């Protein structure tokens, strides 16, 4: 099925509605999948070398609410900041649903 939009604003509105539907169906079994995807995107070769980041990394992955797009975008941002617990905690504190939608909008 192909969907046509009359404007970029229409396509963003549609994307936001689609994301909202996915968020409403977030299943706790997806938490582990989000964590694995985040881990693989940030540390593709070395696994997850920093024990101090596992707990906060899992919290960040959970905030992505089962949406692979969110996980990939967040992983891209995390890969650009210092790999320390302090930096990742600051990132997590500032990561909200609205901010995730803003990230999606920027990538769109």
ABEGO torsion letter per residue (X at the ends): XBBBBABAAAAAAAAAAAAAAAAAABBAAAAAAAAAAAAAAABAAAEBABAAAAAAAAAAAAAAGGBAAAAAAAAAAAAABBBBAAAAAAAAAABBAAAAAAAAAAAX
